[in-house]
């Protein structure tokens, strides 16, 4: 049987399949139909310093081959996470990763410092790429100087695995990736959602209360694959790929393009068994091709 384990910095994941932030809550929300301990890891929903109500409704819309969301980082804040959520997940046998958000560098630092104290949280995913908030978030992810400043500041106060989540809403994702690597990121994850919108022709109004939102799902996969491949050729740190992964074949394509692991998000809304099917499908692929380890596939796209 092939070895599905993969190492990112100093974390050994039992397999390369993780949940994507914002789609599975803090993990326990999907526990009735997903065996969390079968996953490589759970990347939890965005966490901020203070509670956030999120954006006004409507804030989700279906699109051809995907969906738009403008939830706006709704959460009860980092103190609530530490007090009420962490105790319920810390003994589950998988890696839980906190998606850290802020409107200012000071907020990013404050959240990171609180998470750094938690023994069973081995990594954070620093989200500098959210397109659904009016301040902060994506503003840091679309400018090299801003990305450099926030990653440098967080690296100083965080001594575990630092993953930086990149925005696709930028001219050159490789330049941002290189800046993050230079400032001490241990890994980058990409892509976050693409900025899009939907219109109600009968009402002659935007569908979303925020007008624009983040597009995810199969529609974004070709762009995500391209960006993962570009970043793989630009940096030496591991990449976690995401964007429209709906099955094992999609996941393998991302790994061939250079991802060490993948995150699945929108796909779970269509098929609650997607994680189990993807893990078993990757295993079958490796056996079929007589490969001993998932690491033999990473970046092995034949050109």
C-alpha positions, 0 to 999 in steps of 0.5 A: 500500500502506498504511503500517503503521508506528507511533510510540510515544514515540521508537520507530518500529515497522514495524507495530503487532503485537508478542508478549506477554510470557511467551508467546514466551520471549526471542524466539529460542524461536519463531524456527523458525516465526515470522519475528521481523523481520516483527514490530513488536517482541518483548516478552520474558518477565519478567526479575527481578534474581535467578533464579526457579524459578517456581511448582510444577507444575501451573501451567497449565490450559485453560479455556473460551475461554482458559487459566490460568497460574501460571508465576511469572516463571520466569527466570534473572535479569538477569545471565544475560539480559545475558550469554547472551541479549542477544548473540544477539538484538541484531542481529535487525531488530526491537525487543526490549523487556524485561519488568522485574519486581521484588518491591521498588522496589529490585529494579525499579531494579536490573534497569532499570539493567542493561537501560539499559546495553544499546544495542539495547534501546530500551524496557522494559515495567515489569510492575506487574501480575503476578498469579502471584507471592506478593510484589511484582508485582501489589501495585504495580499495584493501588494508586495510591500504590504504582504512583506510587512504582515508576514514579517511581523507575524513571523516574529511572534509565531514559532510554529508552522506559518502558512500564508494564503495567497490571493489570485486577484493580483497581477503576479502571484509569484512575486507575492509568494517570493516575498512571503518566502523571503519573510519566513513563511514555511508554506503558501496556500493558494488560491483563495476565491476570485473576485466576481459578482452576480446580477438579478436581471429582473430586479436589475440589482446585484444578487449579493448585498456586497455587490461582489464576492468570492468565486469558488468551485470547478469554474476556478480550477484552471486558474488555480492549477496555473497559479500553483504551477507558477508558484511551484516554479518560483519558490522552494517552500511547500505549496498547499493547492486549492480551487475547484477540487471535486475528486481525486483526479483534480487533487492529483492534478494539483499535486502534479502541478507542484502542490504537496497537499490540497484543500477541498471546500466548495465540493463538500456542499455537493458531496459530503463524502468527497474527502473519503473518496478523494483520499481513497482515489489518490491511494488507488492512483498510486497503486495503479501507477506502482508508486510507493509514496505521494511525494513521488508525484509532487511537481512531476508534471511532464513538460 
